[in-house]
Every structure is written in structure tokens, then in C-alpha cells.
Amino acid sequence: MKSLKKTIAVLLCLAMVLSLAACGGESGSSTAGNSSSESSESTGSTEGESSSEAEGGDTAAGDFQLPIVTEPTELDYFVSASTNAAIVTTDYNDNEFYQEMERRTGVHLNFEMVSSADYQTNFNLMIASGTLPDLICYGASYYSEGVDAAIDDGYFMDLTDKVDEYMPNYQKIRMSDINYQLLSTTDSGRLGAVYELRQQKQGPWLDDLKLETPETYDQWHDVLKAFKDEKGATAPLILNFSGSDGEFGMMSAGLGVLNGWQLTPEGKVTYGPYNEAWKEYVTIMHQWYQEGLIDPDFMSTDERTADMATVVTGKTGAIPAVYTMPAVYESSSEDKNMNWAPINPPVKNAGDELHIRLRDSYTSGNTAISADCENWEVAMKWLDYLFTEEGALLANYGVEGDTFTFEGDKPVYTEKITNNENGWTLAQTMDSYLCPSAGVANWSDWTRELGGVPEKDQTCYTVWTTNAKDDWRLPTVTLTQEESTERAALYADMSTCVKENTAKFISGALDIEENWDSFISELEQHGVARAIEITQAAYDRYQARK
């Protein structure tokens, strides 16, 4: 660990999208680096260097020379422990990916593993101590004042003038797409961390009743009513506990509104619930609630996914779910005819285009290098290897002949991953043998997660991105320290106001017509206009970087 001299002066789409089910005989923003809403081709075939080859002396990965050091070298790494890997190990040195990285590169990592639940607290304590490790997982996402401040305060190394020489593979990929460039640079144009870059952006049923797949709100109403009247569903539609969600626009997207920050059709920042479209949304949901088409207990749970018992017993027909869940629900039900399938949110008029869905994701993590890292050249080269084809293959699929084989030019997992002898889940197995999901920045192939997802459920991604854009979603913008502090205080009261009033509007506890103006007035008292102004300034800076 190195001591700083300065003192401190902070479905996938993993979309909770809607699915409709027909069951046989029953019915079935932020500070720098964070999301502003308060989140290419696949690696081609390579020779897949084996462990024995890596141990046998200098080898080349394309134009990358291995090992990267002439004598064993150690780096300290502060990292978030993957929930899945934590079930298996408390030290990533037990992970076969990191073991193989050490064999190939000659670099040993000393891990300080922190649970994801306690990561922010421990990160703040680490910063306050002034003693930082060489590498910091999610550093750019957790330093509250932003990446520029982390560099200026002497905590993160400024990589801007170093990346061309020491990370040419990362730089080549980073510069290949404007989205990679925007997410990896600060407003001032500096590089304060190495970002995971995804090889492909990650985006986001009814036969028994003889019904057409519903498209409009009116058609959805009729389908939900059929679930209730003809299938006996007691919770035809399951909503988020607050009556809405701020990530996916589960039922409000068709009205062009989101429970959170978004853009207007003219490209200006707005706060969804502060618009008339939100009134239209709660009005429709209230009508459906009165007719018994919405789970009557939706306000009593804070779970993000539907109750398993409610789903598998046919008490519901439309739920928020991730693309991995249909098979889980179907296999857990006694009704072998249960069939869940993806569907887009409703729109006002047939043929309307959706402009809100889970934002396409080009990254999910980053790794910062401490400003006091003595072996920063080694750290950068070690990270750069993970952006070569060979290094990316190791991170995503492991070692050829052990954890994967090639079918043509496509890597396919062996039974060591898909049918693990320890009885682990696929997620646990992947995080134990491959680069963990909360591991290190790399040239990530998120489609590896589809290895354990039935082909039928993989259609979720196609459906959820068909006729659905994300161009009214606010991209990841950067707030200054002052902006972040001010907006966070305003947003805390704003979001509480929206959550409480939305649920009451839908349930009927508050009359919408009588109380709408007072709801808007309360938002204004909480400073919604100022919060929008702050966010607009950050968005303007983002646009200026394009």
C-alpha cells in the first residue's frame, strides 16, 4: 500500500421490463462515473495460450509481449467482491482467471475484497486514510467529487498522456466509438480510470386466450381483463412498489415519460413526474387499479421482482422481469404449459414508437490507478493485456480446452462451466473460474451470460429493442462537486414526494384531479426547477464533448 502525501480537502438490458404470460389452464445521475438517473463484434478466435505455454518463457499476444515484467511484481487491488464469488471464496487469488493472469503476466495481485453492500463506506474510509492501493475497483464511480477532482486532489493518476504508450490496445478500442470516448473521459478531457468496454452494447406471451399481442394501452386493458375474468388472476399486472420505476419506464414509456431524469423531444432535460404526461400515466393506472387489473398489494413490498409464488401459481399475467427469469418461473411451476415471453410497454396509438427503455450500456465498471502507484507502468500494461484479443478471451471464457472450446470461431463453455461438479449456479461458476462480474476493467463480452439462458428467452433482447429507442433517456453526465451536493439534497425530497404521491394517486388514496396541482407545487417547493437547471448544465457539457 502506498501513502499519499496530500490530505483530503467522495432483460440485459437487465431490464425490469414487462412480460405477458399465458399459463396452460391458469393465467399466468449522479456524480462523475455514476448513472445520471440516481448504470462491436465479439472477440474473434485466437490461439488461446495455455497455462503451460505462459509459464514457459516470453510469449506474444499479438504485439503484446508476455510476461510483462522481468521479475515477479506485486500490485495491491481494492475490489468489490462479486456476490456470486463471495459464496465460494473470500480471496480472488483462488479464482482461476486471476491465477492464469499471474502465470501469463508475472504480476501477483494482493486483494482487499469488500462486499458490494459496504463498498461506498469502505471506499470513503480508504480515501480519508490517505493510504491507497495501486488499483481501485470502481474508483471513478465512487469518488463523490468526480474524476477530475480525484486527479486534482492527488488520489487518482492522470492517465491522459500515458495511455497511448502504455495501453495502446485499450486506446485503440476506446477511440473506436464515440460512446466509449464519452464515458471514459471527464468534462475536461482527462482519463482518470480504465473502463470496462463492452464488445457489444447491452440493451434491454397469450396463445391460450387466442389474443393478439397487445400494443396499445386499450389492448393491454383488454388482455389484463381477460386474465382476471377468464383465468382468475388476482394480480393481472404487477407494478413496482411505488407504482412506477425510474430505470425502464415499465408502463409509462409509451406516454413518453419516466420516473426520473430524461430528455424532452426537443432534447432538453426534464424531470419526468413534473410533466403532464405523468398525470396521464397515474390516471390510466388508477383506472386499472379500480378494475382489479393491478396487484392490490403492490405498495406493500419493496422487491424489484415479482413474488415467485404469485407468478408460478398463475395469479398474475404481466410482470417486470429480467431475461434470465422466464425459464426459472416456468421450471418452478407445476403447470408445465406455463409460457412466459417478452413484450414491449404499451403505447397510446398503434404504431407509436417508444423512445424510453433501459439505456444501451457500453460499460459496467472501471479501475483507477493510485497517483502514488510506484509500478504504474506495470499496472497499465497489466490492464492493457485485457484489451487484447487473447487477454479478453481469457477474461470472458478462460483457457481453451479447460473452460471453453471453439465451435468454428465462437467460444463455447465446457461442462466445467455449464454443469459444474460443485453444484454451483452458472453465475457462481463464472465468477469463480472467469473474470468476476465485479472484477477488473476488461474488453468485456457480456453475451457470455447467455450460456445458461435458454434460446427461447434470449429473444427477450430482440423484442425489448424492437420499436424501442433510448433517445429520451438522459446519458451518463458529470456533475461538479458543488452541483452534486446541491442536486442530491434537492432530489432526496423530490423523489420521496413522487414515490408517495404516485402510489396514492394509483390506489385512489389521493384524488388525481383535486390534488395534482398541489403535487406539482410540492415539487416546486423542493426545488425541481433548480435541479433541472443543474442537470441541464451537466448535459450541455456532455454534448460539448461530442
C-alpha positions, -999 to +999 in steps of 0.1 A: +000+000+000+013+035-008+007+065+014-004+098-003+013+130+006-018+151+002-047+152+026-083+151+015-097+188+013-163+111-024-336-084-196-298-073-203-307-047-208-310-062-173-344-047-178-372-049-154-394-049-184-429-062-189-437-098-199-470-113-205-477-150-198-503-175-209-504-204-185-519-236-198-550-240-177-543-210-155-533-174-161-502-166-159-273+108-124-251+113-105-215+123-098-188+116-123-189+080-134-223+072-120-256+069-138-275+102-141-307+087-130-297+083-093-256+021-147-186-042-320-180-076-327-173-104-304-137-114-298-126-134-327-107-167-324-072-167-310-048-194-302-059-194-266-025-197-249-025-224-223-011-222-188+019-243-196+028-221-226+025-190-204+049-205-179+074-215-205+090-180-211+084-150-232+053-153-254+035-128-276-002-120-276-004-103-310+020-074-305+018-078-267+049-093-250+044-117-221+053-118-193+052-080-188+079-080-161+113-094-158+109-104-122+078-112-100+059-080-092+030-073-068+002-049-070-024-041-044-061-041-055-091-027-036-120-045-052-158-051-047-164-088-041-189-103-065-219-116-046-216-149-065-179-153-060-182-144-023-202-176-018-172-196-030-142-176-019-130-146+001-098-142-019-098-137-057-064-154-057-085-186-056-101-175-089-086-194-119-088-163-141-065-143-118-043-173-113-038-176-151-033-138-153-004-141-128+011-170-148+010-151-180+020-116-169+043-123-139+022-100-117+006-110-084-023-091-070-029-086-033-066-082-030-085-062-004-120-075-010-150-055+002-187-065-001-207-046-026-231-035+002-203-019+022-183-007-007-191+030-005-184+032+032-151+014+029-141+034-002-147+066+018-127+054+047-098+044+024-098+079+008-100+096+042-070+075+054-048+088+026-034+053+021-045+039-013-037+006-031-023+005-066-056-003-082-091+007-072-121-010-085-150+014-094-128+043-083-143+066-109-178+057-098-174+062-061-152+094-057-181+117-049-165+149-062-158+134-096-129+121-115-113+155-123-113+162-085-098+128-078-069+136-101-066+172-088-067+160-051-039+137-058-057+103-054-061+091-090-033+090-116-039+112-147-036+086-175-042+111-203-006+114-215+003+078-207-024+057-223-010+059-259+023+044-249+014+020-221-022+010-231-023+010-269-048-018-271-072-001-247-067+032-265-075+017-299-107+003-287-116+034-267-112+056-297-132+033-320-166+045-307-178+079-296-197+063-267-165+047-254-148+081-256-176+100-238-179+075-209-141+072-203-132+109-203-140+138-179-156+171-189-120+185-191-110+157-214-088+137-190-086+100-184-088+092-147-096+055-149-096+025-172-132+015-181-146-019-189-156-016-225-183-039-239-177-057-272-213-052-279-237-027-264-261-044-239-297-033-243-326-043-230-468-142-242-511-152-250-518-182-272-543-199-248-567-169-248-565-166-285-555-129-280-532-108-302-501-095-285-513-061-271-497-029-283-518+000-271-530+008-236-565-001-246-554-035-259-534-041-227-565-033-207-585-059-226-558-086-221-554-079-184-592-080-180-592-114-198-565-126-174-587-115-145-621-127-158-612-158-177-581-170-159-589-160-124-558-139-120-559-119-088-530-097-097-531-095-136-504-067-136-477-064-111-462-030-106-431-017-088-439-009-051-441+028-058-463+023-088-436+031-113-399+026-119-371+051-128-349+027-148-370+012-176-403+031-179-421-002-174-456+011-181-450+048-186-426+047-216-455+047-241-465+081-228-430+094-233-424+098-195-400+083-170-399+084-132-366+102-132-343+124-153-350+124-190-349+144-222-378+161-240-385+155-277-366+188-282-336+174-264-339+194-232-335+180-197-367+175-177-378+155-146-405+131-157-431+134-129-430+172-133-448+168-166-485+164-176-477+130-191-471+117-156-507+128-147-519+108-177-499+078-165-513+077-130-548+083-143-546+051-165-530+031-137-557+043-113-585+032-136-569-002-140-564-005-102-601+002-096-610-025-121-588-050-103-563-053-131-533-043-109-519-062-079-539-048-050-508-052-027-483-035-050-475-009-023-467-035+004-434-048-010-401-032-020-390-061-040-378-054-076-390-087-090-424-103-088-432-127-060-423-162-071-455-178-056-477-153-073-461-160-107-458-198-106-494-203-094-509-183-122-521-153-101-506-128-125-501-124-162-478-094-167-447-088-146-414-069-145-386-094-152-351-098-164-343-120-194-330-148-172-362-153-152-388-168-177-371-202-175-369-200-137-406-193-134-416-220-158-394-247-142-407-237-108-444-241-117-465-272-116-482-260-147-460-274-175-478-253-201-467-221-184-451-199-211-436-165-205-424-143-233-412-107-237-433-078-248-428-040-250-446-015-228-479-002-242-482+029-264-510+053-269-517+046-305-509+016-327-476+022-345-463+047-320-425+045-314-411+041-279-383+065-270-377+052-235-362+019-224-332+007-205-303+027-219-278+009-240-249+000-218-213+003-230-197-004-197-204-016-161-172-008-143-138+008-142-104+006-125-085+036-113-047+036-106-035+054-075-015+085-080+012+070-057+014+037-075+051+030-079+047+004-106+021+023-126+037+012-159+032-024-149-004-017-137-012-001-171+003-029-191-014-055-170-048-038-177-039-033-213-035-071-218-072-075-210-079-054-241-060-077-265-080-105-281-061-131-261-065-113-228-102-106-234-107-143-243-091-153-210-113-129-190-145-138-207-141-175-214-110-188-196-085-213-210-092-232-242-097-269-236-105-263-199-134-239-196-142-234-233-137-248-268-142-233-302-171-241-324-160-225-356-147-191-343-172-190-314-160-198-279-184-222-261-182-232-225-173-267-214-193-286-188-168-273-162-188-241-165-223-252-177-225-283-155-201-276-126-192-306-104-196-284-072-232-278-079-227-240-082-251-219-103-238-207-136-232-172-122-212-186-092-192-208-116-184-180-140-173-157-111-151-184-097-133-196-129-135-165-151-132-127-146-158-119-119-186-096-128-173-072-102-137-078-111-115-056-133-118-034-163-116-055-195-128-059-231-160-075-219-182-099-238-215-096-218-231-122-241-212-149-222-240-147-197-263-162-223-245-195-220-270-206-193-301-189-208-325-210-229-325-199-266-362-191-262-355-165-235-327-150-255-353-134-278-361-110-249-333-088-260-345-086-296-381-079-286-372-053-260-352-033-285-376-036-314-396-004-319-380+009-287-353+036-286-335+051-257-330+086-272-351+103-245-331+087-217-305+111-202-270+097-208-244+095-180-235+131-172-209+145-149-217+168-120-192+190-103-188+186-066-209+217-059-236+205-083-236+170-069-241+182-034-268+207-042-288+184-065-286+154-042-302+174-014-330+185-037-335+151-053-339+133-020-371+153-012-383+153-048-381+115-052-398+109-019-426+132-029-430+114-062-430+079-047-455+087-021-479+106-043-477+083-073-487+053-051-516+073-036-528+085-070-529+050-083-546+035-053-571+063-050-559+075-016-555+108-033-579+122-060-558+130-090-578+160-103-581+176-068-545+170-057-524+172-089-517+210-086-506+206-050-483+177-060-467+200-087-465+228-061-448+205-037-422+195-063-415+232-070-411+238-033-385+211-032-365+229-059-373+208-090-366+238-113-332+243-098-324+205-100-334+205-137-311+236-143-282+218-127-287+187-147-291+207-179-257+223-173-241+189-169-259+177-201-247+207-220-211+199-210-216+163-221-229+175-255-199+198-259-176+168-256-191+150-287 
